[in-house]
Amino acid sequence: MEADVSEMRNELQTRDGLWRRIQLECQKLYTELLKIKDMQEIQKKHQSSHVQLTEQLENKNTELLLFAGSGEHQEEELNNIRNRVYRKEQSHCSEQQRMKTEISDLTEELHQKEITIATIMEKASLLERQLKMELDTKHKLLTKQQFLEFRYQVIKSENTHLKEMV
């Protein structure tokens, strides 16, 4: 019985270690969630700066259009500026798309980890209930054994006493 109780203690310690690892994984997931939120903030800032850049570029385009009538050289410069604006917009859009994809991937990974943790928690809870039931059963058996041993000693004592009397 003592060996069984010791075995149960070892199993409880093992499960306690598992529980601590689960808590550590939860902390890691929380950190990842904070990173995702930071990335979303950065994306919002990029969008805001994109709007400002677009407005500035539109203003520059308007100014350049006013000067465009003054010659071929200015038209060429205007085309160069338009090309640069287009490339910058494309670059910004691709960066924005990359960030959206990365956030989506991180969100999916976080979701999968949450599912895994929930499954582990359910299993740990089930194992804990089973262990408690087994410990209760072992305790009852130990109590019964101690009671039977006590009765055995009483009967043995009575037998010895009766033998002496006979």
N, C-alpha and C positions, 0 to 999 in steps of 0.2 A: 504493500500500500504506500509506504514511504517512497519507494522508487517511482511509483505512478505519480505521486504528488510532486516529486522532484522533476519528473518528466513534464508534468503540466506546467510547473514553474518555468522550465526552460522554454517550453512552447510559448508561454505568455511573454517571456523576454524577447523571443524571436518576433512575435507579433508586435511587441512594442517597438522594436527596431523598424519593422515594416511601416508601422504607423508614423514614426519619425521621418522615414524616407518619403512617405506620402505628403507629410506636412512640408518638407523641403521642396518637393516637386510643386506643391501649391504656391509656395513663395516664388519659385522660378517662373511659374505661369503668370503670377501677378506682375512680376518684373517685366515679362514679355508684353503683357497687356499695357503697362505704362509706356513701353517703347512704341507700341502701336499707336497709342494716343498721341505721343510726341510726334510721330511721323504724320499723323493726321493734322496736327497743328502746323507742322512744317508745310504740308501740302496746302493748307488754307493760306498761309503766308505767301507761298509761291503763286497761288491763284490771285491773291490781292496784288502782288507785285506785277503779275502778268497784265492785270487790268490797267495798272498805272502805266506800264511800259507801252501798252497798246494805245492808251490815250495820248501819251507823249509822242508816239510815232505818228499818230493821226494828225496831231498838231504840226509836227515837222513836215508831214506830207502836204498839208494844206499850205504851209509856208513855201515849200518847194514848188508846189503847183503855181503859186503866185509869181515865183521867179522863173518858172519854166519858159515863159514866153521870151525871155531875153537871149536865148541862144541854144545852139546845139550842145555846147559844153555842159551847160546846166542840165539839159535833158539826160545826158549820159550820167552825170553825177546823181541825178534823181533816180535813174534806173539802178545804179549801184546801191544807193541807199535803200531802195525798195527790196532789192535782193538780200541785203543784209537783214532788213526787218523780217523778211520772209524766213530766212534761215534761223534767225533768233526765235521766231514764233514756233517754227518746226521743232527746234531744239527744246524749247520750253514744253511743248505739247508731248514730245516723246519722254521727257523727264517726268512729266506729270503722269503719263500712262504707266511708266515703270514703277513709280511710287504707288499708284493705285493697285497694280499687280502685286507688288511686294506686300502691301497692307492686306490685300485679299488672301495671299498665301499665308501670312502670319496669323490672320484671323482663323483660317481653316485649321492650321496646325494647333492653335490654341483650343479650338473646339474639339479636335480629336483628343488632345491631352485631357481636357475636361471630362470627356466621355470615359477615357481610360481611368482617370482618378475615381469617377463615380462607380465604375465597375469594381475597382479594387476596394473601394470603401464598402460596397455591398458585400463583397466576399469576406472582407475583414470582419464586418459586423456579424455575418453568418458564422464564421469560425469562432468568433468570440462567444456567441450564444451557445454553440456546440460545446465549447470548452467549459463554459459555466455549468452547463447541464452535466457534463462528465465529472467535473469537480464535485458537484452536489451529490452525484451518484456515488463517487468514491468516498466522499465524506460520510454518507449514510452507511455504506458498507463497512467503513472503518469503525464507525460508532457501533454498528451491529456486532462486528467482530470483537470489539472491546467488551461489549455487554455479554456476549457468549463466553468470552474468556473469563470474565468475572464469575458468571454462573458456574462454569467448569471448576474454578478454584473453590467456590462454595461447596459444590457437590463433592469434590475431592476431599475437602476438609471434613465434611459430614461422613463420608465413607471411612476416612481414617479414624474418626471418632467412634463410629460404629464398630469398626474392627477391634479397636482397643476395648470397647465394651464387651464384645463377644469374647 
